[in-house]
Amino acid sequence: MTTITTNTASTTTNTAINSNSKNGNQDPGLYFIDVARRYSSPVGGETELEPTELNTVKCSGGFLVVSTDKLRVKYTNVNHHGHNVGVIQADRPAPEKRLVYYFEIYVRNAGAKGQIAIGFTNHSFKMRRQPGWEANSCGYHGDDGNLYRGSGTGEAFGPAFTTNDTVGAGINYASQEFFFTKNGAVVGAVYKDIKGLLLPTVAVHSQNEEIEVNFGKKSFAFDLKEYERQEVMKQQMAVDKISLPPIVSYELVRSYLLHNGYEETLKAFDVASKNTIPSIYIAQENGFDEQHIAYALAQRKAVRQLIRNGEIDSALSKLHEWYPHIFQDEKSATCLLLHSQKFIELVRAGALEEAVHYGRIELAKFFKLPGFDDLVRDCAALLAYEQPHQCSAGYLLEESQREIVADAVNGMILLTDPNVKDAQSCLRSHLERLLRQLTVCCLERRSLNGDQGEGFHLHRALNSTSTAGRGPSANTLV
């Protein structure tokens, strides 16, 4: 199964397939070439610049001294009123496209009054006030243990902190909360009612107060990884509480196995489910047309296995024997995927001269065709490297590329069914459509949150649940 983790579902390709369907020229290869392109630029974690030091340009410099590494501050004056605070922000805002952001301070000296604070403020914050005293700011204060949120009046929150204590402040983007820690333990959390970018902020306000800031260069006193793991588990537990009739998941899995031609796995699945799933007919109007997706099951299974094994000559031979009309248009996207895979297998086997010869005959005709030339160029690029796996086109040598070709051919065979009503149903199983909808919903939920929080990537989500012992990985669904 090839799964894409994006909220834009190949609109151009799907439109082309729908248009071609009206003309009788249906080619799932167009869609799967687009899938291959996405593997050439894999979706990973969203990178953002993180705070690394304190901003010495914008700070109440007359009341504090900052160390040369810009990680330590000391209050050197005697405070007379609430506008003599030695406050300083980080050099960059807290990154937002993640599950949690967190930083810590170590109190080297609580000074005369212990009026130390840690929290978050926005760019327009008054730089002579404690975090939490002004609008659009939140701070946990050491002298009284109170939490301040946009007001000079604090609310009871946690214990005070003093010399040799380590205190942390974080943002949980999933729950939209600020949370604070002391010496490695969570003190409490409150709703994050401030919108926009926020800067980690610390303050000192009495003589000889001195703190050291840790933005993550050193290990935290707080176990951030465990906190993140527990947050993920909370989300998973909320999902687990949703009750679904067993027949729903049974039919989804069964239709997936049928759609992709996994005949042996389907038989084993039916045997395993025989005593646990009631024999209930699911009407076609509920989304399951088993007769269509069971079409040519044995042939699709055979061809898929040959492609997954890299036996492209044998796959081509079977296809010419069983479905010769697939090759009527020798410049179709499906033909390109098959010929490019044959070329890739030759490179994989080290038969470079044969690959060059094959490429000149079968791939050259696709080179200047719109939408095809980038894949052809990537195939040719494999010849230029002693270790092609490590080049930019190395994705073509991954097992996932074989799966893409197998999926395209599987879709092409399904399209030969004279009873097929919708070309789109040949591209993806019901389960894959549901997972794509899940991806879109998760991204939409994040957009409603101001695009704050961790991006949703289906493969990573499936693999994380596998690591936690909850199920199969994205690469072992069948």
N, C-alpha and C positions, 0 to 999 in steps of 0.2 A: 504494500500500500504506500502510495506517495501522498504525504499530507503537507499542505501549505499553511503556514501560520501567519496569515496576513488578513487584513480586513478588506482588501480589494481583490475580488475573486476572479481574476483573469477576464475582465469584462470584454476586452477587445477580442480575445481568442474565442470566448463563448459566442459573441456576436457573429464572428466569422463562421463558426460551426453551424449556428442556427441558419445563417444565410446560405451556406453550402447545402444544408439539409433540404432546403426548399428546392434546390436545383438537382437533388439526388447525388450530390458530390460531398459525402460526409466523411470527414477525416479526423478522428480523435487525435492523430499525431500532432495537429496544430496545438491542441491544449497541452500535450505532454512535452512538446518542445519548450513551451513556456515554463513548465515545471522544471525542466533541465536547466533553463537559464537561472532559475531561482537557486538551484543547488550550486551554480557557479558563484553566487554571492550569498552564502548561507546567512540566515538570520541568526544573530547572536544577541548577547546582552547589549542594551543601549548604553553607550559610553557617555559620561558626563565628567567635566572637570570637577574635582573635589577640593574642599578647603585643605590647605597644607600648612598655613601659617597665619599669624595675626596681621591685620591691616594697620600698619603704623602711619599711614597717610591720613586716614579718617579715624581719629580717636581723640579722646580728651587728654592730649599729650601733656598738658600742664600739671596733671595730677598723678601720673604714673611713669615708670621707667620700663622699657621693653628690652629684653635681652637681644643679643645680636642674631640669634637663631629665630627670633620672632615667635617664640613659644612660651616665654616666661614674662610675667608682669609683676611689678611691685608698686604699691602705693607709697609715695614719699612725702605727701603733705599731711596736714592736720585738717580733717574735714570740719567745715563750719555749718554747712546746710546741704539740702538735697540736690543741689546743682554742682556739687564738687566731686561727683562720682568719677572714678577712673574706669571708664568703660571702653571696651574695644571689641570690634567685630572680626570675624574671619575674613580672609582675603577673597573668598568666593561664597556664594550661597550654598546651602545644603542641597545636594543633588536630589532630584525628585523622582526619577524613573527607576525606582527600586522599592523593595518591600519596606526597608527600614534605613534611616540614617541616624548615626550616633557619634558622639564625641565625649571626652572626659576632661576633667581637671584634677590635678593633685594639689592639695592645700599644703604648701611648704611652711606657711606661717599665717595663722589666723589674725595676727596683729592685735591692735588695741581693742577692737570691738567685734571682729569676725563678721563684718558686713560684706561678705563675699556672695556673689550671685552667678548663676549659670542659666542660660536659656537661649531664646531665639528672638530676633528683632528683624524688622524690614529695613529697606535702604533709607527710608526717611526718618529713622529713629533719631531722637535728640541725644547727642553723644555726651551728655553730662548727667544722664539719669540712669537709674538702675533698670535693667531689663525687667519688664513687667509693670513698671510704674506708668508707662505711656501707652497710648493706643498702638495696636499692631505689635505687641510684644508680650512675651511670657517668660517668667523667671522663677527659679527656685532659690530661696535666700538662706544663707547659712546661719545668720544670727538668731532667727526665730523659727526656721523650718517651714515658713509659710510659702505659699505659691501666690504669685502676683500675676494678674492677667488684665493689662490695660487700666490699672487703677493703683493708687497709692495705698489702698486698703487690701491687705493680704487675707488669704483664707487658709485655715488649718490644713496642712498637707502631710508633712513628715517630720522626721527628727532634724534638729540643727546639725550642722557639720562644722568641723574645726581642723586644727593642725593635724596633718598626717592622714586625713580622710581623702578618699577618691570619690568624686561625684561626677555623674554622667547625665547628659541630656540627649534625648532622641525624638525622632518623629516616626511614628508607625503610620505609613501611608495607607495600609490596608484598612485599618480601623479609624484613620483620620484622628489620631491622638498624639499629644505630647506625652512622653514618659520620662521619668527621672530615676536615677539609681544612686545608691550610696554604698561604697565598699563592696561592689559586686552584686548587690541585691536591688530589686526593683522597689522603689519607694511608693510610686503611684503613677496614675495616668489621668489626663483630662482631655476633653474634646478640643481638637485644633480648630478654633473658630477664626483663624487668621488666613486670608487668602494671599496668593502670590508668593514670590521668592522670599525665603527667610535665611538670615545669616546666623550661624552660631555666634553667640555673644557671651562674654564674661565681664565681670565688674569687681573692682575692689574699692573700699570706701572708708578705710581707717588706717592709721599709720602703721607701716611695716607689714601690711597684708601682702602676701606673695603667693602666687599660684603658677602652676605649670600646665600647659594645655597639651592634650594628646589627640591629634586628629586621625590616629590610626597607624602612625609610623611604628609605634610600639604596641605590644599586646595590651588589650583593655583589661581592667579588673573585672568587668562585667562580661559574661559569656554571651556575646552577641550572636554567635552561630546557633547556640541552643535556643535563644529567644526567637530567632527567625524560624527555626525548625518547629517550635511550638506554635507559632503563628500560622504556619502552613498546615499543621495538624488541625488547628481550630477550624480552618476553612474546609479541610477534608471531612471533619466530623459533621460540619453543618450540611455538607453534601450528602453524607452517609445517612442522615436522618430523613432524607427525602425517600419516601416509599414508592417503589414502582412494582407493578405485577411482574413476576418472573417471565411471563410470556413476552413482555415487551423487549427485554434484553435478549431473550432467546431468539426472537425473530430478527432482531438487528444483527446479531452475530451470525445467524444462519444465512441471512441475505448477503452479508459481507463475504462469507466463504463461497457461496454460490456465484456471486458476481465475479469474483476473482479466480474462479476455477480451482479452488483448493478441495478437490474431490475427496482425497483420503482423510484430510482433517475434518471435512464435513461428515463423513461416515462415523468417525470417532466421536465427533461432537453429538451426533444424533444418538449414538449408543449411550454415551455418558448422561444425556439429558432425558433418556427414555422414562426413567422412574421418577423424575422430579418435575417435568413439565407436562401439564395436561394437554391433551390433543384438542386444541381450539383452532378453528379456522379463522384466519385473519383476512378480512375482505380486502380486495384490491383497492377500494376507495380509502382504506387506512394506510396506503402507501406500499403494500407488498404485492408484487406481481411475480410470484415464484416461477410461473411457467416461462416468463421472459428471461429471467436471470439464470434459469437452469438450462437455457439453450446451448447446445454444443458443449456441454460441460466436459466430456472426456477429451475432446479436441483442444479445448482451451487449456485444460490441465497439462496435456502433453506439450503443447507449444510453450507455455509458461515455464515448465521445468527445463526445457532445452535452453531457453534464453537465460534463465537464472544460472544454468551451468556453463554459460558461455559457448554453447554449441550452436552458433548462429547458422552455419551451413545446413545443419539438420533441421533447424526451425524453418529456414527458407524453403527447404525441400518439402516439408509437410504443408506449409502454407500454399506453395505452388500446386500441390496435389489436391488439397481440400478447398482452398479459397483462391483460385487463380485470378479472380477479378480484382483482388486487392492490389495486384500489380499492373492493372490496366493503365493507371496513371503512374508512370515510372518516376515522376518528379513530385510525388505526394509526400506529405510530412511523415507518414508512416514508413514509406520506403526509405526516406532519409534516415530515420531512427534505426531501421534495421541495418542499412548499409554502414552507417557510422559505427554501429555496435560491432559489426564484423571487422571494421578497421581497428577499433579499440582493442578487440580481442587479439588481433595480430600484434599490435604494439605490446600488449600485456605479455604475450608469449615470446617477445623479442624478435619476431620475424619482420624486421623493419623494411627490408627490400620488398617483401611480398606486400606489406602494408602500403608502401609507396605506389607499387603497381596497381593495387586494388583501388587506392584513392584516386589515381589518375583516371581510372575507368568509371568508377561508381560515384565518387564524391564530387568530382570536378563539375559535373552537370548541375549541382545544386549551388555552386559558389555564388553566383550573381543573382540568385532568386531572392526576392524580398522576404525577410524573416528567417532565412535559412543560413545566410553567409556566416553569422557569428558562430554557429555550431560547427560549421565546416572548418572555420579558422581555428577553433579550439582543438578540433581533431588533429589538424595539421601541426599545431604547436607541440603536440606530444612527441613528434619526431625530433624536435630541436634540443631535447634535454636528455642527459645521461640518466637522470632519475626523474622521469616524468610525473611520478606520484607527487613530487614536491613542487611542481610548477603550478601556475595559475589555472591551467586546464586539467590539473590532476583529479578534479572531481569526477571526470569522465571514467576514471579507472576504479571508482568506488562501486560497491555492490548496488548502491542506490540507483546508479545509471542503468544497470540491467533491469531493475524493477520498473523503472520508468518505461523502458522499451517494451517490457512484458505487459505492462498496463495498457500501453497504446495498442498493441496487437490484440489484447483481450477485448478492448473496446471496439476495435475494428471488426472482430468476429461477431460480437454481439449485434453490431449494426447490420449484419447480413441476415439476421432474423426477419423474415417478411412481416412478422406481427409487431415489430418494434414501433412504438408510437412517438417516442421522445428521444432524440439523439443524446440529450444531456444525461439520460438515465444510463447510457452506455459508458459514460466517463467515470462516474463515481457511484459507489454503493450507497445505500441509505445511511449506513453507519458513518461513512466519510462525509456525507452531506451534513449529518447531525454535528459532527466534530467541527466542521467549518463554521456552522452556525454558532457553536459554542465559542469559537475563537472570536467571531465578530461581536458577540454579546459581551465577552470579557473586555474587548477593546472599547466598546461603546460605554461600558460601565466606567472605565478609566477616564474616558473623555468627559463624562459627567462629573468626574472628580477633579477637573482642571488638568487632566493628563498627568496627574500625580500617581505614583505607585508603579509597581513592577509590570513590565510588558508581558503579555501572555504569549507563550510559545508552546505549542502543543507537544512537540517532541520532548522538550525539557520537562513539561508537566508529567508526561507519561513515564519518562525515565526516572523522575524523582520519586514517583509512587512505587516504581519497581525497586529502587534502592531502599526504600523504607519497608520493603517486603509486602507490598500491597497488591502487586499484580505484575503482568508482563511489561517488558519495555516496548518502546515504539517500534523497535526492529524485530520483535519476536511476537507480533500479534497473531501470527499463524504458525 
